[in-house]
Amino acid sequence: MDKEFELKPDNNRKSFYGKAKIVTDNGVSDLISYTTKVASYNHFTNKMSVFGWFSATTARHINAFLEYFNFKTCNKKELENYNNE
């Protein structure tokens, strides 16, 4: 594993309280929300993968992850059908 750190929310919230972390290994960053991998970003191909809708809280984690890597945020329907727009 190359790197692991807690994902921070946008300026409107203080913290995700350790419930969202990014784990980067071999050029791929995975978002772990609670204990589930919910999204991945491949640094080599610039491809973002989102693995569906889980909950409102996890959607906030995913949107913070998208923003962190300069992708646009998504609503519930967009997260359910995410295809690296």
Backbone as JSON Lines, residues from 0, in Angstrom:
{"i":0,"aa":"M","n":[0.85,-1.18,0.0],"ca":[0.0,0.0,0.0],"c":[0.89,1.24,0.0]}
{"i":1,"aa":"D","n":[0.6,2.16,-0.87],"ca":[1.39,3.38,-0.98],"c":[0.98,4.42,0.05]}
{"i":2,"aa":"K","n":[-0.32,4.63,0.23],"ca":[-0.77,5.75,1.04],"c":[-2.22,5.54,1.48]}
{"i":3,"aa":"E","n":[-2.53,5.98,2.69],"ca":[-3.9,5.93,3.21],"c":[-4.13,7.17,4.05]}
{"i":4,"aa":"F","n":[-5.28,7.84,3.82],"ca":[-5.6,9.02,4.62],"c":[-7.11,9.22,4.67]}
{"i":5,"aa":"E","n":[-7.53,9.97,5.67],"ca":[-8.95,10.27,5.85],"c":[-9.38,11.33,4.84]}
{"i":6,"aa":"L","n":[-10.5,11.08,4.18],"ca":[-11.08,12.05,3.26],"c":[-11.76,13.15,4.07]}
{"i":7,"aa":"K","n":[-11.51,14.38,3.69],"ca":[-12.11,15.53,4.37],"c":[-13.28,16.05,3.53]}
{"i":8,"aa":"P","n":[-14.36,16.47,4.16],"ca":[-15.51,17.0,3.43],"c":[-15.25,18.43,2.94]}
{"i":9,"aa":"D","n":[-16.22,18.95,2.21],"ca":[-16.13,20.35,1.78],"c":[-16.16,21.27,2.99]}
{"i":10,"aa":"N","n":[-16.09,22.54,2.78],"ca":[-16.0,23.51,3.87],"c":[-17.24,23.59,4.76]}
{"i":11,"aa":"N","n":[-18.35,23.03,4.32],"ca":[-19.58,23.13,5.1],"c":[-19.63,22.16,6.29]}
{"i":12,"aa":"R","n":[-18.78,21.17,6.29],"ca":[-18.81,20.16,7.35],"c":[-17.44,20.08,8.02]}
{"i":13,"aa":"K","n":[-17.45,19.73,9.27],"ca":[-16.2,19.65,10.02],"c":[-15.4,18.4,9.69]}
{"i":14,"aa":"S","n":[-16.07,17.25,9.57],"ca":[-15.36,16.0,9.4],"c":[-16.32,14.9,8.98]}
{"i":15,"aa":"F","n":[-15.77,13.85,8.4],"ca":[-16.54,12.62,8.17],"c":[-16.32,11.65,9.32]}
{"i":16,"aa":"Y","n":[-15.64,12.09,10.36],"ca":[-15.43,11.33,11.59],"c":[-14.79,9.96,11.35]}
{"i":17,"aa":"G","n":[-13.85,9.93,10.41],"ca":[-13.12,8.7,10.15],"c":[-13.89,7.65,9.36]}
{"i":18,"aa":"K","n":[-15.05,8.0,8.86],"ca":[-15.89,7.03,8.14],"c":[-15.55,6.93,6.66]}
{"i":19,"aa":"A","n":[-14.71,7.85,6.14],"ca":[-14.34,7.83,4.72],"c":[-12.82,7.97,4.62]}
{"i":20,"aa":"K","n":[-12.21,7.04,3.91],"ca":[-10.76,7.14,3.72],"c":[-10.4,6.79,2.29]}
{"i":21,"aa":"I","n":[-9.26,7.32,1.86],"ca":[-8.73,7.03,0.54],"c":[-7.49,6.16,0.72]}
{"i":22,"aa":"V","n":[-7.47,5.05,0.01],"ca":[-6.33,4.14,0.03],"c":[-5.77,4.1,-1.39]}
{"i":23,"aa":"T","n":[-4.52,4.5,-1.54],"ca":[-3.88,4.52,-2.85],"c":[-2.81,3.45,-2.91]}
{"i":24,"aa":"D","n":[-2.86,2.65,-3.97],"ca":[-1.9,1.57,-4.16],"c":[-1.72,1.38,-5.66]}
{"i":25,"aa":"N","n":[-0.49,1.36,-6.12],"ca":[-0.17,1.1,-7.53],"c":[-0.93,2.0,-8.49]}
{"i":26,"aa":"G","n":[-1.06,3.27,-8.16],"ca":[-1.68,4.23,-9.06],"c":[-3.2,4.23,-9.07]}
{"i":27,"aa":"V","n":[-3.82,3.53,-8.14],"ca":[-5.28,3.51,-8.03],"c":[-5.67,3.93,-6.62]}
{"i":28,"aa":"S","n":[-6.55,4.92,-6.55],"ca":[-7.07,5.38,-5.25],"c":[-8.48,4.85,-5.07]}
{"i":29,"aa":"D","n":[-8.7,4.15,-3.98],"ca":[-10.03,3.62,-3.64],"c":[-10.63,4.43,-2.52]}
{"i":30,"aa":"L","n":[-11.91,4.72,-2.63],"ca":[-12.65,5.35,-1.54],"c":[-13.32,4.26,-0.73]}
{"i":31,"aa":"I","n":[-13.0,4.22,0.55],"ca":[-13.61,3.27,1.48],"c":[-14.56,4.08,2.36]}
{"i":32,"aa":"S","n":[-15.85,3.79,2.24],"ca":[-16.87,4.44,3.06],"c":[-17.33,3.42,4.09]}
{"i":33,"aa":"Y","n":[-17.12,3.73,5.35],"ca":[-17.29,2.77,6.43],"c":[-16.33,1.62,6.17]}
{"i":34,"aa":"T","n":[-16.78,0.48,5.68],"ca":[-15.87,-0.64,5.38],"c":[-16.0,-1.12,3.94]}
{"i":35,"aa":"T","n":[-16.7,-0.35,3.09],"ca":[-17.0,-0.78,1.73],"c":[-16.29,0.09,0.71]}
{"i":36,"aa":"K","n":[-15.67,-0.54,-0.29],"ca":[-15.08,0.21,-1.41],"c":[-16.23,0.68,-2.3]}
{"i":37,"aa":"V","n":[-16.39,2.01,-2.41],"ca":[-17.54,2.56,-3.13],"c":[-17.15,3.31,-4.4]}
{"i":38,"aa":"A","n":[-15.87,3.62,-4.57],"ca":[-15.4,4.31,-5.77],"c":[-13.9,4.11,-5.91]}
{"i":39,"aa":"S","n":[-13.42,4.25,-7.16],"ca":[-11.99,4.13,-7.44],"c":[-11.6,5.15,-8.5]}
{"i":40,"aa":"Y","n":[-10.37,5.63,-8.37],"ca":[-9.82,6.53,-9.38],"c":[-8.48,5.97,-9.84]}
{"i":41,"aa":"N","n":[-8.35,5.77,-11.17],"ca":[-7.11,5.29,-11.75],"c":[-6.31,6.5,-12.21]}
{"i":42,"aa":"H","n":[-5.17,6.74,-11.58],"ca":[-4.35,7.91,-11.88],"c":[-3.69,7.82,-13.26]}
{"i":43,"aa":"F","n":[-3.49,6.62,-13.77],"ca":[-2.84,6.44,-15.07],"c":[-3.79,6.72,-16.23]}
{"i":44,"aa":"T","n":[-5.04,6.29,-16.09],"ca":[-6.01,6.44,-17.19],"c":[-6.97,7.61,-16.96]}
{"i":45,"aa":"N","n":[-6.92,8.24,-15.77],"ca":[-7.84,9.31,-15.39],"c":[-9.29,8.82,-15.41]}
{"i":46,"aa":"K","n":[-9.49,7.55,-15.09],"ca":[-10.84,6.98,-15.08],"c":[-11.35,6.89,-13.65]}
{"i":47,"aa":"M","n":[-12.55,7.4,-13.46],"ca":[-13.24,7.33,-12.17],"c":[-14.32,6.26,-12.27]}
{"i":48,"aa":"S","n":[-14.4,5.42,-11.27],"ca":[-15.45,4.4,-11.19],"c":[-16.21,4.59,-9.89]}
{"i":49,"aa":"V","n":[-17.53,4.61,-9.98],"ca":[-18.4,4.68,-8.81],"c":[-19.26,3.44,-8.84]}
{"i":50,"aa":"F","n":[-19.35,2.76,-7.71],"ca":[-19.98,1.45,-7.67],"c":[-21.44,1.48,-7.23]}
{"i":51,"aa":"G","n":[-22.14,2.6,-7.51],"ca":[-23.57,2.66,-7.26],"c":[-23.95,3.55,-6.09]}
{"i":52,"aa":"W","n":[-25.21,3.49,-5.75],"ca":[-25.79,4.27,-4.65],"c":[-25.83,3.38,-3.42]}
{"i":53,"aa":"F","n":[-25.42,3.92,-2.28],"ca":[-25.4,3.13,-1.05],"c":[-26.28,3.78,0.02]}
{"i":54,"aa":"S","n":[-26.06,5.06,0.29],"ca":[-26.84,5.81,1.28],"c":[-26.55,7.29,1.07]}
{"i":55,"aa":"A","n":[-27.32,8.13,1.73],"ca":[-27.09,9.58,1.62],"c":[-25.7,9.95,2.16]}
{"i":56,"aa":"T","n":[-25.32,9.33,3.27],"ca":[-24.0,9.63,3.85],"c":[-22.89,9.18,2.93]}
{"i":57,"aa":"T","n":[-22.98,7.98,2.4],"ca":[-21.96,7.5,1.49],"c":[-21.94,8.34,0.21]}
{"i":58,"aa":"A","n":[-23.08,8.82,-0.23],"ca":[-23.12,9.71,-1.4],"c":[-22.32,10.99,-1.13]}
{"i":59,"aa":"R","n":[-22.38,11.5,0.09],"ca":[-21.56,12.67,0.45],"c":[-20.08,12.31,0.39]}
{"i":60,"aa":"H","n":[-19.74,11.12,0.85],"ca":[-18.35,10.67,0.77],"c":[-17.91,10.59,-0.7]}
{"i":61,"aa":"I","n":[-18.74,9.97,-1.54],"ca":[-18.41,9.81,-2.96],"c":[-18.26,11.18,-3.62]}
{"i":62,"aa":"N","n":[-19.16,12.09,-3.35],"ca":[-19.06,13.42,-3.96],"c":[-17.81,14.16,-3.5]}
{"i":63,"aa":"A","n":[-17.42,14.0,-2.26],"ca":[-16.18,14.61,-1.79],"c":[-14.98,13.98,-2.51]}
{"i":64,"aa":"F","n":[-15.03,12.68,-2.75],"ca":[-13.98,11.96,-3.49],"c":[-13.92,12.47,-4.93]}
{"i":65,"aa":"L","n":[-15.08,12.61,-5.56],"ca":[-15.13,13.15,-6.93],"c":[-14.51,14.54,-6.98]}
{"i":66,"aa":"E","n":[-14.9,15.4,-6.04],"ca":[-14.35,16.76,-6.0],"c":[-12.85,16.74,-5.76]}
{"i":67,"aa":"Y","n":[-12.39,15.87,-4.89],"ca":[-10.97,15.78,-4.57],"c":[-10.14,15.55,-5.84]}
{"i":68,"aa":"F","n":[-10.68,14.74,-6.76],"ca":[-9.97,14.44,-8.0],"c":[-10.48,15.26,-9.18]}
{"i":69,"aa":"N","n":[-11.18,16.36,-8.88],"ca":[-11.65,17.33,-9.89],"c":[-12.66,16.77,-10.88]}
{"i":70,"aa":"F","n":[-13.54,15.9,-10.39],"ca":[-14.68,15.43,-11.18],"c":[-15.92,16.14,-10.66]}
{"i":71,"aa":"K","n":[-16.95,16.23,-11.49],"ca":[-18.16,16.9,-11.03],"c":[-18.93,15.98,-10.07]}
{"i":72,"aa":"T","n":[-19.61,16.62,-9.13],"ca":[-20.41,15.85,-8.17],"c":[-21.69,15.36,-8.85]}
{"i":73,"aa":"C","n":[-22.35,14.42,-8.2],"ca":[-23.5,13.76,-8.8],"c":[-24.67,13.66,-7.83]}
{"i":74,"aa":"N","n":[-25.87,13.6,-8.4],"ca":[-27.05,13.31,-7.59],"c":[-27.23,11.78,-7.53]}
{"i":75,"aa":"K","n":[-28.28,11.34,-6.86],"ca":[-28.49,9.91,-6.65],"c":[-28.57,9.14,-7.97]}
{"i":76,"aa":"K","n":[-29.37,9.63,-8.91],"ca":[-29.53,8.92,-10.18],"c":[-28.21,8.84,-10.93]}
{"i":77,"aa":"E","n":[-27.44,9.93,-10.92],"ca":[-26.15,9.93,-11.6],"c":[-25.17,8.96,-10.95]}
{"i":78,"aa":"L","n":[-25.2,8.86,-9.61],"ca":[-24.32,7.9,-8.94],"c":[-24.7,6.47,-9.27]}
{"i":79,"aa":"E","n":[-26.0,6.21,-9.4],"ca":[-26.46,4.86,-9.74],"c":[-25.98,4.45,-11.13]}
{"i":80,"aa":"N","n":[-25.79,5.42,-12.0],"ca":[-25.43,5.13,-13.4],"c":[-24.11,5.77,-13.8]}
{"i":81,"aa":"Y","n":[-23.2,5.94,-12.86],"ca":[-21.97,6.68,-13.13],"c":[-21.13,6.02,-14.2]}
{"i":82,"aa":"N","n":[-20.63,6.83,-15.16],"ca":[-19.82,6.27,-16.25],"c":[-18.66,7.16,-16.64]}
{"i":83,"aa":"N","n":[-18.06,7.84,-15.7],"ca":[-16.86,8.66,-15.94],"c":[-17.13,9.74,-16.97]}
{"i":84,"aa":"E","n":[-18.09,10.57,-16.7],"ca":[-18.47,11.66,-17.63],"c":[-17.34,12.63,-17.82]}
